[in-house]
């Protein structure tokens, strides 16, 4: 009987020791994980939440639909343009480059015609058409150039919006008649109206980055 009890206790002790070892091995990597790995995971999660939030918000029905195809033809014409252009900015060059992006899919972190996000679009268009290098992020662009009132908007000005609770989180390029070109998570690069309820309620400011 004594031998049986001894064997039983030894068996239980062995199991407990094994569980302790497994517990240590499974938890220790969390403490050994490098700061770089932790930062990367957090960044990935933030990126996912950011893009998902924009998609959820911009998917809401809008009350100012824009016929992008017909507007594209109108904007490509050199006559009948209703807005002034800031000094030092070539309207035709910037417009041609901006329009060439229409239909390009949204890609978070993208800056080419394979895929582009909102600040990537503004960076690319300004660098190509105006030879002006803008900061990469929306927030940095919001701090560039001179602030202007909505009533003072001219062709090529940057317009900013709060679409996620982060101010600002979205940027576009103003063209004419309350319209702007931007990279939408839902529609890709498109043209929208500042007077639509969605964007009107989320407008946070504008900057003139050329000719200020």
Secondary structure as GFF3:
##gff-version 3
##sequence-region A 1 212
A	DSSP	alpha_helix	2	32	.	.	.	ID=ss1
A	DSSP	alpha_helix	35	58	.	.	.	ID=ss2
A	DSSP	alpha_helix	68	76	.	.	.	ID=ss3
A	DSSP	alpha_helix	91	100	.	.	.	ID=ss4
A	DSSP	beta_strand	111	112	.	.	.	ID=ss5
A	DSSP	beta_strand	115	116	.	.	.	ID=ss6
A	DSSP	alpha_helix	118	129	.	.	.	ID=ss7
A	DSSP	alpha_helix	138	142	.	.	.	ID=ss8
A	DSSP	beta_strand	146	148	.	.	.	ID=ss9
A	DSSP	three_ten_helix	150	152	.	.	.	ID=ss10
A	DSSP	beta_strand	158	161	.	.	.	ID=ss11
A	DSSP	beta_strand	170	174	.	.	.	ID=ss12
A	DSSP	beta_strand	179	184	.	.	.	ID=ss13
A	DSSP	beta_strand	188	193	.	.	.	ID=ss14
A	DSSP	alpha_helix	197	202	.	.	.	ID=ss15
A	DSSP	beta_strand	203	208	.	.	.	ID=ss16
###
